[in-house]
């Protein structure tokens, strides 16, 4: 059985890959050192709760989403457009989701009015 640090590291790598992020990008967005992130992903270092929180913020995820080991994690490139949309909206506020919905609705309404 894998150690918890290895499971957490593997989980971070899976979610990072799902979102199409490099280690460098995730490290930059989370404010962590890229070599520290690599160590976390390999399970050789354990993130503090604060570091894990920074990583999850950068991944737009909650702790509940992160620790849902029942959920399938597939690479972003292999997701359907709707799955990519859902991944992108994870962790966004209700106001942000509503704003994005309104933008999409306006674009589709404009498109529907165009002659075919």
N, C-alpha and C positions, 0 to 999 in steps of 0.2 A: 504494500500500500504506500502511495506517495505521501510525503510529508506535506503538511498544510502550506508551508512556504512554496513548495513546488506547485501545488494546486493553484495557489493564488497567482503565482507567476505565469503559469500556463493560461489561466483565465484572462489575465491582463493582455497577454500576447494574442489570444483568440479575439478578444474584443477590439484590440488595436488593429489587427488584420481585417476584421469585419468592416471596420470603418475606413479602411484603406490608408491608414496612417503609418508612417515610418517611426522607428524608435526616436529619431531626432525630433520629429514634429511633436510627438506625444511628450517627450521630455521638455521641449520648449514651451508647449502649451500648459504643462503642469508645473513648470518652474523647478523641475528636478534635473539632476545631472544625468546625461545620457548613459554614462557607464553604470551609474547606480540603477537606472531603469533596466539595463541589460542584465545586471546581477539579480534584480527582482524577478525578471522574466525567467531566468535560468533557475531560480529558487535558491541561489547561493546567499542572497541577502533578504531580510524580512523588512517589508515596509512598515513604518509606524502607521497608526490610524490616521494621522495628519497627512502623511505621504499618500496613503491609499485614497484619502478624501480628495487630494489634489489630482490624482490620476483619474478618479471617477468623474470629477468636475470636468476635466479636459476631455473625457470620453462622453460627456453629457449623460451620465448614468447615475442612478441612485444605488445605495448599498443593496437594497432589495433586488434590483435588477441584476446587479453583479453576482450576487450569491444565489441566484436562481439556477441551480445546476441542472434543472429539468429542461430549461430552454435550449433549443438548438442554436448553435452559433456557426453560421457558415460565412465564408469570405464575402465581403461586400460585392466583389465583382461577379459572384455567382447568384446574387439576389435579384429578384424581379424588381421592376421600377417601384412598385408599391411597397415592397419590403425595404428598399433603399430609402424611400420617403419616410417610412415608420422609424427606421434606424436613425435617420437624420433628426427626427423630431423628438427622440428620446431625451428626457431631461429638460425639455423646453417648458416654459410656463404656459398656462392656459391662454393667456393674452397673446403670446407669440404664436401659438398654434392657430388661434382664431384669426390673427392678422394674416398668416400664411394662407389659411383657407380662403379668406376674402380676396387675396391677390389671385389665387388660382381660379376662383369663381369668376372674377372679372376677366381674366385672360380667356377662359373658356367661353364666357358669354360673348366677348368680342369676336372670338374665332367662329362661334356659331352664326354670327350675323354676317360673316364674309361670304360672298358668292362662291359657290363651289365649282 
